[in-house]
Amino acid sequence: MSLDTVWIIVIVAVVGAFAGGYAARRYVAESKVAAAEERARRIVEEAAKEAEGKRREALLEAKEEVLRLKNEAERENRERRQDLQRLEKRLVQKTEAMEAKLDAIQKREEGLARKEAELANLRGELERIQAARLAELEKVSGLAQEEARQILLTEVEKEIQQEAAMIIREMESRAKEDGDRRAKEIIALAIQRSAVDQVGETTVSVIPLPNDEMKGRIIGREGRNIRAFESLTGVDLIIDDTPEAVILSSFDPIRREVARLALERLISDGRIHPARIEEMVEKAQKDIDRQIWEAGEQVAFEAGIPGLHEELIKLLGRLRFRTSYGQNVLRHSLEVMHLAGHMAAELGANVALAKRAGLLHDIGKAIDREMEGPHVAIGVELARKYGENPEVLHAIAAHHGDEEPHTIEAMVVQAADAISAARPGARRETLEAYIKRLTRLEEIANSFQGVEKAYAVQAGREIRVAVKPERVDDLHMVRLARDVAKKIESELEYPGQVKVIIIRETRAVEYAK
């Protein structure tokens, strides 16, 4: 082998070695690049997953903060609505009291005008009779007109004064004794035969829960369950820190009862979502409607009053869920019915009519929160619409003094209503607060000049003020009644309204010796 050939072989070997080394290094480098790219890809994926988790956590925290702020806003709105409702109720009560006072003043003025006209007629008639008798006496006796007038007037005056004084004194004494005794007997007998317990009712219902986790299910995702429940029932569902309990709040007892029944069934069932809530509320509403009808039928049967219209029976059933201050209106109506029936029987009046009017006297309260106007006017309109007797209409209209009662039945219904409302426990206040309020009523009335004494009666719904006749005339009485009422409104908190009656009496006393 030649030297050139050897060199060629060596060169080829070296070139091959270099080529092999380059290929090997290139393969190793490409492998490292691929591995680096794979690690980079995994790092990017892990970073993306971590970023997505943090984004979801931030979104969840934001949603929770929005839900908390929304719940706080809804709670503030509920509190504001409650404040507005209380203010509106006080304004309505004051408006009704003012209208009643204006009506009473107008009726009093009309009565005074009638009495003045009658007095003028009597004076004219007396003058004509007196002139005729004087003329006859002058003709018969031959005396002068002035002499005859003086003799006649002196004799007639003496005779009339003596006879009238004796008759009046005897009749007043006898009538007062008999009337007081008979009235006490009738009222005491009626009260004893119709005594019932009074139980105060509230505007909230507490619903027990099996555990505190149920509160979250009731609220639902982003509060959708609680919003659906409140929207369908019209009540406020209050979820606070009270363990294993939630609160339903509403001024309407029927809606509150529907909500209570529906929520108890949802908790028992366990499936709580808007569609299920709507189904349960609808079932609860049907059940309450059935209970209302059954309650009305039961009351009509127990009362023994035939011929009541079906709508009146439904309205009576609604009164089972209506309260007035601390008194259930249906039980109050039954009590008034029994009291009126007992008193009518003792007085020889129409017992059936008195009981019917007593049962229906507050029928307007069944829908007075759905219609404008006082419950008396609403009750009269309902009774007229469903064909009740005009005497029943009159008794309903007169039971709060909006009309002057002109039948015995209307008077006994008015008295029975006052007795039932004045029972201990019928007004939701403690005995101490009750006594303080009545004492303050009398103090306000006694603070005016010319007042001799004042008495709070009818469980504080009426204040009777006796004035000194030499210091308070008839015109001053009207102004005094208005001033006393205004001072009571400005200085005293009280349920319903307070009727102010001013009494002015002039007496002449003489003794026979």
C-alpha positions, 0 to 999 in steps of 0.5 A: 500500500502506498503512502498516498493511500494511507494518507487518504485513509487517515483523512477519511477516518478523521473526517468520518470521526468528525462527522460521527462526533458532530452527529452524536453531539447534534442528537444529544443536543436535540434530545436536551432541547426536546426534554427542555421543551417538555419541561417548559410545557409542563411548567406552563400547564401547571402555572395555567392550572394554578392561575385558574384555581386562584382566579376561581378562588378570587371569583368565589370570594367576590361572590361571597362578598356580593352576597353579604352586601346584598343581604345587608342591603335587604336587611336594611330595606326590611327595617326601613319598610317596618319603620315606614309601616309603623309610621303609616299606621300611626298616621292612619290612627290619628286621621281616623281619630280626627275624623271621628272627632269632627263627626261627633262635633258636627252631630252635636251641632246638628242636635243643638240646632234641632233643640234650639228650634224646638225650644223656640217653638215651645216658647211661641206656644207658651206665649200664645197660651199665656196671652189667651189665659190673661185675656180670659182672666181679665174679662172674668175678674174685671181686673187690670191687665197688669194686676191679673197677669201678676196674680195668675203668674204668682199662683201658677208659678207656686203651684207648678214649682211645688208639684214639679219639684216633688215629681221630678225629685221622686222620679229621678230618685226612683229611675236612678235606683232602678236603672243602676240596679238593673244595668249592673245586674244585666252586665254582671250576668252577661260577663259571668256567662261569657267569660273567656281568656285573652291571649296576646298574639304577635307578628312573628313566627319562629320555625325550628330547624333540625340543624344550622346547615339547613340555614344555608339550604334555605338561603340557597345559591346566591340567595335564590331560595330565600328570594323566591320564598319571600317573593311568593309568600310576601313575608320577611324570612329572617335568618340570624345567629339564633341557633337552629331557628329562623323567624317569619315576620309579617303584619298579615297573619294569613300570609305568615301562616301560609309561609310557616306551613310551607317552610315547615314542609320544605324543611321536612322534605329536604328538597329546597329550590325555587320550583319546590318552594312555589309548589309548597306555597301553593299547597299551603295556600289551599290548606289555609283557604280550607281552614278559613272556610271550616273555621267560618262554618264552625263559628256559624254552627256554634252561634246558631245563626241561620241564613248567613251568606257563604261570603260572610262565612268565609270572612268570619273564617278570615277573622281567625287569623286577624288580631286587634291589639292583643285580641283575636277578632274572631274570639272577640266577635263570638264574645260580643255575640254572647254578651249581646244575646244575654243582655238582649234576653234580659231586656226583652229585646230581639235576641237573634238580631242582637246575636247576629249583629254582635257576631258581624259587628267587626266583619270589616276587619277581615279585609280592612287591610285590603280596602281603604276606609275604617272597618265600620264602614267596610263592615256595613258595606259588606253586610249590605252587599250580602243581604243583611237586615237594615237593623243589623247594618245599623248596629254595625254602624253604631258600635263605635259611635259613628252613628247614634244607636236608636234600637235596643239591639244596637245599644247592647252590641255597643255595650258588649263590644266595650265590655269585651275590649275592656277585659284584662288582657285584651290590650297588649300592655303590662298592668303597670304600663296600663295604670300609668297610662290611665293615671297620665290621662287623668293628669292631662285632663286635670291640668286645664283650668275649670276642670273639677275632676276627670275619670279614665274609663273604657280601658283608657279609650275614653276620658270623661271630664267634669267642669265647673259650670261657673267657669266653663260655658257651653262654647268653652266646652268644645274648645276645651275638648279639642285642647285636651285631645291635642295634649293627649296626642302630643304627650301620650302613647296609646293604642287606638284612639281616646274619646274626650267627653266634657260634662257640664252640669248645673244643679239647684239644691233647696231643702224643705223645712 
